[in-house]
Amino acid sequence: QVQLVESGGGLVHAGDSLRLSCAASGGTFSTYAMGWFRQAPGKEREFVAAISWAGDTKNSDSAKGRFTISRDNAKNTVYLQMNSLKPEDTATYYCAAVAAASYYRIYDGRYDYAYWGQGTQVTVSS
């Protein structure tokens, strides 16, 4: 069983940056593909970014050019660096993990993931 704990959320102004962290335990982290999703009030949970074992990444259109996902297998941690934040980025951000089928596989669907963290709130004021 994999446990995921997110941290790093907060209240910032438009244009600011935040770095979210997700610490994993209970599994072999290096063999898991990881993802970040977010959910705003009244909306569906949506894909933000994902990373494979190998470190290949994929971003949503809204995150391209502003957000960067990365992982440190030695620390069992995945990060989401968020720059140029906008009010529409306000949401609860969730980390997710899945035992990957291959070294390069990236998962961008919420139903692909088996394990989820409790979420961290990001609020961007205008």
C-alpha positions as CSV (number, residue, x, y, z in Angstrom):
1,Q,0.0,0.0,0.0
2,V,1.4,3.4,-1.0
3,Q,0.8,6.5,1.1
4,L,1.1,9.9,-0.4
5,V,1.4,13.2,1.5
6,E,1.3,16.5,-0.3
7,S,2.6,19.8,1.0
8,G,3.5,23.3,-0.2
9,G,0.1,24.7,-0.9
10,G,-0.9,28.2,0.3
11,L,-2.3,31.6,-0.5
12,V,-0.4,33.6,-3.1
13,H,-0.9,36.5,-5.5
14,A,-1.3,36.2,-9.2
15,G,2.1,35.9,-10.9
16,D,3.7,34.3,-7.8
17,S,5.3,30.8,-7.7
18,L,4.7,27.8,-5.5
19,R,6.4,24.3,-5.3
20,L,4.2,21.4,-4.2
21,S,5.8,18.3,-2.9
22,C,4.4,14.8,-2.6
23,A,6.2,12.3,-0.3
24,A,5.6,8.6,-1.0
25,S,6.0,5.7,1.3
26,G,5.0,2.0,1.4
27,G,6.0,1.1,-2.1
28,T,8.9,1.0,-4.5
29,F,8.7,4.6,-5.6
30,S,11.0,4.4,-8.6
31,T,8.6,1.9,-10.2
32,Y,5.6,4.1,-9.9
33,A,4.4,6.6,-12.5
34,M,3.2,9.8,-10.7
35,G,0.8,12.5,-11.5
36,W,-0.7,15.8,-10.2
37,F,-4.4,16.6,-10.5
38,R,-6.5,19.4,-9.2
39,Q,-10.1,20.0,-8.3
40,A,-11.8,23.4,-7.9
41,P,-15.2,23.7,-6.1
42,G,-18.0,22.4,-8.2
43,K,-15.7,21.1,-10.9
44,E,-14.4,17.7,-11.9
45,R,-10.9,16.6,-10.9
46,E,-8.6,17.4,-13.8
47,F,-5.2,16.4,-15.0
48,V,-2.3,18.8,-14.5
49,A,1.0,16.9,-15.1
50,A,2.5,13.4,-15.0
51,I,5.9,11.8,-15.0
52,S,7.1,8.3,-15.9
53,W,9.8,6.1,-14.2
54,A,12.2,7.4,-16.8
55,G,11.4,11.1,-16.1
56,D,9.4,11.7,-19.2
57,T,6.7,14.3,-18.5
58,K,3.4,15.5,-19.9
59,N,1.5,18.6,-19.0
60,S,-2.1,19.7,-19.5
61,D,-2.6,22.6,-21.9
62,S,-3.3,24.9,-18.9
63,A,0.0,24.0,-17.3
64,K,2.3,24.1,-20.3
65,G,5.0,26.7,-20.1
66,R,4.2,27.4,-16.4
67,F,4.2,24.2,-14.4
68,T,7.0,21.6,-14.2
69,I,6.7,18.2,-12.7
70,S,9.9,16.4,-11.5
71,R,10.8,13.5,-9.2
72,D,13.6,12.6,-6.9
73,N,13.7,8.8,-6.5
74,A,16.3,9.0,-3.8
75,K,13.9,11.0,-1.7
76,N,10.7,9.2,-2.8
77,T,9.2,12.6,-3.7
78,V,7.6,14.2,-6.7
79,Y,7.3,17.9,-7.1
80,L,5.2,20.4,-9.0
81,Q,6.8,23.7,-9.6
82,M,4.2,26.3,-10.5
83,N,5.1,29.6,-11.9
84,S,3.1,32.6,-13.1
85,L,0.1,31.5,-11.1
86,K,-3.3,32.7,-12.1
87,P,-6.6,33.0,-10.1
88,E,-8.0,30.1,-12.2
89,D,-5.3,27.9,-10.8
90,T,-7.1,28.0,-7.5
91,A,-7.9,24.4,-6.5
92,T,-7.1,21.5,-4.2
93,Y,-4.0,19.8,-5.8
94,Y,-3.7,16.0,-5.5
95,C,-0.8,13.7,-6.0
96,A,-1.4,10.3,-7.4
97,A,0.6,7.1,-8.1
98,V,0.3,4.0,-10.1
99,A,2.5,0.9,-10.6
100,A,3.7,1.6,-14.1
101,A,3.4,-0.9,-16.9
102,S,6.7,0.2,-18.4
103,Y,9.7,2.5,-17.8
104,Y,8.4,5.2,-20.2
105,R,4.6,5.0,-19.6
106,I,2.9,8.2,-18.6
107,Y,-0.7,8.2,-17.3
108,D,-2.9,11.3,-17.7
109,G,-6.3,9.8,-16.8
110,R,-7.6,10.1,-13.2
111,Y,-8.9,6.5,-13.3
112,D,-5.5,5.2,-14.2
113,Y,-4.2,6.0,-10.7
114,A,-4.5,3.6,-7.8
115,Y,-3.2,5.8,-5.0
116,W,-4.1,9.4,-4.0
117,G,-2.9,11.9,-1.4
118,Q,-5.3,14.0,0.7
119,G,-4.6,17.1,-1.3
120,T,-3.2,20.5,-0.6
121,Q,-5.0,23.8,-1.2
122,V,-3.7,26.4,-3.6
123,T,-5.4,29.8,-3.6
124,V,-4.3,32.5,-6.0
125,S,-5.7,36.0,-5.5
126,S,-5.9,38.5,-8.2
